[in-house]
Amino acid sequence: MIRGDIEEHDVSACASAWEWYSTIRVRELEDIRDVEALHEYWNTLLASTDNAVFSTWEWATCWWKHFGEGRRLRVLVAENGGRAIAIAPLMLSNYKYMRFGKLRKIEFLGSPQSDYNHLILSENQSECTRLFVKHIEGLHDWDHLELRDVLEDSTSARLLCDYSVTSPWRLDKRALPPAPYIILPPTFEGLLSRLRSGMRRHIARLERRLRERYQIDLKTYKDFSSVQEAMDVMFELHQKRRRSISDTPSAFAAPRTREFHSELAAVFAANGWLNLNFLTADDEAIAATYCFDYRGKTYFYQGGFDPRFSRYAVGTLLHLRNIEGSIRRGLREYDFLRGADAYKLSWPVHVRRSLAIGFARRKLLAKVLWVYSEKRRQLGQILRRVDETSLEYSGLPET
């Protein structure tokens, strides 16, 4: 269903000394079939913005197929003269908080699996942001707006915060865990020179020991009979490593999560975006990294390894080979995504900072649960970080 002609606003600007007048209209899409029909427009807009792989039409539609049940689409499209110029990929979700009650939340489509979220803004960025927020203001079926994982230095974050200054809304802005990333040099040798000397020697020694005992190879998903087979091996390695350090479920424990990533991997492979690699010992996969290559960057999403090989830091060895491959393909960044885990910080990284931008609407319950959910998330981050220190991809494992 398309709720057309929801908002219509006049904007004027000056171009080439001529005054031009246009009408920007905001449409709200509630039917996934209407979103699917946006494929060409969606990714065309992305090509002119600074958005990440998590903002692609492929990610959004695949995610909705597997996680959309019980939610309502709220995809807002700004059009100028019938031409799409901006998209706010949103949804309405219902959350239950034990005895506290229910919370109706507008959030980014793809949360919480998406590591970065943004408005897709091509033209008239400030005006489109204002119109999107005004449209949301006019809806009455939500309690809380929560836009998470918006990069602090992004256009979306700046415009949303700028709008809140002159708006009756009081947006809360909260810092989220940083996302470490490596700016890739032109050569692999340049990357090695950035590593701490102790880390270089340690990696070289562990790799030498591993090769003395096993036949070591690097394989990709293309060396398997299918993408699904490769993903199944990655799931198993992730689960093995998780069971070795914690009783809590792994990121891929739920069947629909595995189904989502299996389908996503096949779609990304067809687009040339899948970067799924394995380190093998005597032809047995002992470590895996599940990454995406998109617009000059490698995004490391998840991984795993066989705990029997943890003393060789096989995760670190595989990351090193991944980074080498990204450099040789001419990519600019290797992004470890959100979470400043110890193994990520062992590399020569910079950090990106993300925000959760929220507004609790009138109800005291919404405000209380906003604070409650943030405290619960922070506790989860602390507990996860404790888990991650146990021989995860650290460059300095026990020997």
C-alpha positions in Angstrom: 0.0 0.0 0.0 1.2 3.5 -0.9 0.0 6.4 1.2 0.5 9.0 -1.5 0.2 12.8 -1.3 0.9 12.5 2.4 3.0 15.7 2.6 3.5 18.3 -0.1 5.8 21.3 0.5 7.1 24.1 -1.8 10.8 24.8 -1.8 12.7 27.3 -3.9 16.3 27.7 -4.6 18.6 29.7 -6.9 20.5 28.0 -9.7 22.5 29.7 -12.4 21.0 33.1 -11.5 17.5 31.7 -12.2 14.9 31.2 -9.6 13.4 27.7 -9.9 10.4 26.3 -8.1 9.7 22.7 -7.3 7.4 20.6 -5.2 8.8 17.8 -3.0 6.3 15.2 -2.0 6.7 12.5 0.7 5.2 9.1 0.0 4.9 6.4 2.6 5.3 2.8 1.5 3.7 0.1 3.6 3.8 -2.8 1.2 7.0 -4.7 0.5 6.0 -5.0 -3.1 6.2 -1.2 -3.5 9.6 -1.3 -1.9 10.7 -4.0 -4.3 9.6 -1.9 -7.2 12.1 0.8 -6.0 15.1 -1.4 -6.8 16.5 0.8 -9.6 15.8 4.1 -7.9 17.1 3.0 -4.5 20.6 1.9 -5.6 20.9 4.8 -8.1 20.4 7.2 -5.1 22.9 5.2 -3.1 25.5 5.7 -5.8 25.6 9.4 -5.1 25.7 9.2 -1.3 28.1 8.1 1.4 26.0 5.1 2.6 27.3 1.6 3.4 26.3 -1.9 2.3 23.6 -2.0 5.0 21.7 0.7 3.2 21.4 -1.3 -0.1 18.1 -2.4 -1.5 19.3 -6.0 -1.4 20.1 -5.9 2.3 16.7 -4.1 3.2 14.4 -6.4 1.2 16.2 -9.6 2.2 16.1 -8.5 5.9 12.4 -7.7 5.7 11.6 -11.1 4.2 13.1 -12.9 7.2 12.5 -10.5 10.1 9.5 -8.3 9.0 6.8 -10.4 10.6 5.0 -8.4 13.3 6.4 -5.1 12.1 5.0 -2.5 9.7 7.0 -0.9 6.9 7.4 2.9 7.1 9.6 3.5 4.0 9.4 7.2 3.2 10.3 8.4 -0.3 10.8 12.1 -1.2 10.0 12.9 -4.8 10.6 15.9 -6.8 8.5 16.0 -10.0 7.7 12.3 -9.6 11.5 11.5 -9.3 12.8 9.9 -6.1 15.5 12.0 -4.6 15.7 10.7 -1.0 14.6 7.6 1.0 14.1 7.1 4.7 14.1 3.3 5.2 12.1 2.9 8.4 9.7 0.5 10.1 7.4 0.4 13.1 8.2 -2.3 15.6 6.5 -3.4 18.8 8.6 -4.3 21.8 7.5 -5.9 25.1 9.5 -5.2 28.2 8.4 -7.8 30.8 6.0 -6.2 33.2 6.8 -2.6 32.1 4.5 -2.7 29.1 4.8 -2.3 25.3 6.7 0.2 23.2 5.9 1.1 19.6 9.1 2.2 18.0 10.0 3.7 14.7 13.5 2.6 13.7 15.7 1.9 10.7 14.7 -1.0 8.5 17.3 -3.7 9.3 17.9 -3.0 12.9 19.6 -4.4 14.8 21.5 -6.6 12.2 22.6 -3.5 10.3 25.9 -2.0 11.7 25.5 1.4 10.0 22.2 3.1 9.2 21.5 6.3 7.3 18.9 8.3 5.5 19.5 8.0 1.8 19.8 11.7 0.7 20.7 12.6 -2.8 19.3 16.1 -3.5 17.8 18.8 -1.3 19.2 17.0 1.7 18.3 19.4 4.4 14.7 19.9 3.1 14.2 16.2 2.6 15.3 15.5 6.2 13.0 18.1 7.5 10.1 16.7 5.5 10.8 13.1 6.7 10.8 14.2 10.3 7.6 16.4 9.9 5.9 13.4 8.3 6.8 11.2 11.3 5.6 13.9 13.6 2.2 13.7 11.9 1.8 9.9 12.6 0.1 8.9 15.9 0.8 5.2 16.2 4.2 5.3 17.7 5.8 6.0 21.2 9.4 6.3 20.4 11.7 7.2 17.5 15.1 5.5 17.7 17.5 5.8 14.9 20.6 3.7 15.9 24.0 3.3 14.5 24.1 6.6 12.6 27.7 7.6 12.0 28.5 10.7 14.0 30.1 12.5 11.1 27.5 11.5 8.5 25.1 13.8 6.7 22.2 12.1 8.3 23.4 12.7 11.9 24.3 16.3 11.2 20.9 17.2 9.5 18.9 15.3 12.2 20.7 17.2 15.0 20.4 20.5 13.1 16.7 20.0 12.7 16.2 19.3 16.4 17.6 22.7 17.3 14.7 24.6 15.7 12.1 21.9 16.2 9.7 21.4 19.1 11.2 17.9 19.3 14.0 17.3 21.8 16.1 14.6 20.3 18.3 12.6 22.6 21.8 11.8 21.2 23.7 8.9 22.7 27.2 7.6 21.8 27.5 4.0 20.8 30.5 1.7 20.8 33.1 2.7 18.2 33.8 0.9 15.0 37.5 0.3 14.3 38.7 0.3 10.7 42.0 0.2 8.8 42.8 2.7 6.1 44.5 0.4 3.5 47.9 1.5 2.0 48.7 0.9 -1.6 50.8 -2.1 -0.9 50.7 -5.0 1.5 54.2 -4.2 2.6 53.0 -0.8 3.7 50.4 -2.5 5.9 53.0 -4.8 7.5 55.2 -1.8 8.3 52.3 -0.3 10.3 52.0 -3.4 12.6 53.8 -3.3 15.9 57.1 -5.2 15.6 56.1 -7.6 18.3 52.9 -8.4 16.5 54.7 -9.0 13.2 57.2 -11.4 14.8 54.4 -13.2 16.7 52.3 -13.7 13.6 55.2 -14.9 11.6 56.3 -17.4 14.3 52.7 -18.8 14.7 52.3 -19.2 11.0 55.6 -21.0 10.7 54.6 -23.4 13.5 51.2 -24.0 11.9 52.8 -24.7 8.5 55.3 -27.1 10.1 52.4 -29.3 11.3 49.7 -28.9 8.6 49.2 -28.2 4.9 47.8 -24.6 5.0 45.7 -23.1 2.3 43.4 -20.1 1.8 40.0 -20.8 0.2 37.0 -18.8 -0.8 33.3 -19.7 -1.0 33.9 -20.3 -4.7 35.9 -23.4 -3.7 32.8 -25.0 -2.3 30.0 -26.7 -4.2 27.6 -23.8 -3.3 27.4 -20.6 -1.3 25.1 -22.5 1.1 27.7 -25.1 1.8 30.3 -22.4 2.5 27.9 -20.6 4.8 27.1 -23.8 6.7 30.9 -24.3 7.4 31.1 -20.7 8.5 28.1 -21.1 10.8 29.7 -24.2 12.4 33.0 -22.6 13.0 31.3 -19.6 14.6 29.3 -21.9 16.8 32.4 -24.0 17.8 34.3 -20.9 18.9 31.3 -19.5 20.7 30.7 -22.8 22.7 34.3 -22.8 23.7 34.0 -19.5 25.6 30.4 -19.0 26.6 27.0 -20.7 27.2 25.2 -17.9 25.5 23.8 -18.5 22.0 25.9 -17.5 19.0 24.9 -14.8 16.6 23.7 -17.4 14.2 21.8 -19.6 16.7 18.3 -18.7 15.5 17.2 -20.6 12.3 15.8 -17.5 10.7 19.1 -15.6 11.2 20.9 -18.4 9.4 18.3 -18.4 6.7 18.6 -14.6 6.3 22.4 -14.7 6.0 22.3 -17.7 3.7 20.0 -15.9 1.2 21.9 -12.6 1.6 25.2 -14.3 0.9 23.8 -15.8 -2.3 22.4 -12.4 -3.4 25.7 -10.6 -2.5 27.7 -13.3 -4.3 25.7 -12.6 -7.5 26.4 -8.9 -7.2 30.1 -9.5 -6.5 29.9 -8.3 -2.9 30.5 -11.5 -1.0 33.9 -11.9 0.5 33.7 -15.2 2.4 37.1 -16.8 3.1 38.5 -19.8 4.9 41.8 -20.9 6.3 42.3 -24.7 5.9 44.6 -27.2 7.6 45.0 -30.4 5.7 42.0 -29.5 3.7 39.8 -28.9 6.8 38.4 -25.4 7.4 39.8 -24.1 10.7 38.8 -20.4 10.5 36.3 -18.3 8.5 35.6 -14.7 7.9 32.3 -13.5 6.6 32.8 -10.1 4.9 31.2 -7.9 2.3 33.1 -5.9 -0.4 31.2 -2.8 -1.4 32.2 0.5 -2.9 35.9 0.3 -2.1 35.6 -1.2 1.4 35.7 -4.6 3.0 33.2 -5.0 5.9 34.0 -7.8 8.3 30.7 -8.9 9.6 31.4 -12.1 11.5 33.8 -15.0 11.7 34.7 -18.1 13.6 37.4 -20.7 14.2 38.0 -24.2 15.5 39.1 -23.8 19.2 41.7 -26.6 18.7 43.7 -24.1 16.7 43.4 -21.1 18.9 47.0 -21.2 20.0 48.0 -20.4 16.4 45.8 -17.2 16.3 44.2 -18.6 13.1 41.7 -15.8 13.1 44.4 -13.2 13.0 46.2 -15.1 10.3 43.1 -15.2 8.2 42.4 -11.5 8.7 45.9 -10.7 7.6 45.3 -12.6 4.3 41.9 -10.9 3.9 43.5 -7.5 4.3 46.2 -8.5 1.8 43.5 -9.5 -0.7 41.6 -6.2 -0.2 44.8 -4.2 -0.8 45.6 -6.2 -4.0 42.0 -5.5 -5.3 42.6 -1.8 -4.7 40.1 -1.3 -1.8 40.5 1.6 0.5 39.3 0.3 3.9 39.0 -2.8 6.0 36.2 -2.1 8.4 35.8 -4.3 11.5 32.4 -2.7 12.2 30.9 -1.9 15.6 32.5 -3.0 18.8 36.0 -2.0 20.1 37.0 -5.6 20.8 40.5 -6.4 21.8 41.4 -8.3 18.7 40.3 -5.4 16.5 42.4 -2.9 18.4 45.5 -5.0 18.0 45.6 -3.8 14.4 46.6 -0.2 13.3 43.1 1.1 13.3 41.2 4.3 13.3 37.7 4.4 14.9 34.3 5.6 13.7 31.8 6.7 16.2 28.0 6.1 15.9 25.0 7.6 17.6 21.6 6.6 18.7 19.3 9.5 18.0 16.0 9.2 19.7 12.8 11.0 20.8 10.4 9.7 23.4 7.0 11.0 22.6 5.0 12.3 25.6 4.5 9.0 27.4 6.6 8.6 30.6 6.8 4.8 29.8 8.5 5.5 26.5 11.1 7.7 28.2 11.7 5.1 31.0 12.1 2.3 28.5 14.5 4.3 26.3 16.8 4.6 29.3 16.2 1.0 30.3 17.0 -0.4 26.9 20.2 1.7 26.7 21.4 0.4 30.1 20.6 -3.2 29.0 22.5 -2.7 25.7 25.5 -1.3 27.6 25.5 -4.3 30.0 25.3 -6.7 27.0 28.3 -4.9 25.4 30.3 -5.3 28.6 29.5 -9.1 28.9 30.2 -9.7 25.2 33.6 -7.9 25.5 34.5 -10.2 28.4 33.7 -13.2 26.2 35.7 -11.8 23.3 38.9 -11.5 25.3 39.1 -15.3 25.5 41.4 -16.2 22.7 39.3 -14.5 20.0 41.1 -13.2 17.0 43.8 -11.6 19.2 47.3 -11.3 17.8 48.7 -12.3 21.2 47.0 -15.7 22.2 48.4 -18.0 24.7 51.0 -20.4 23.4 
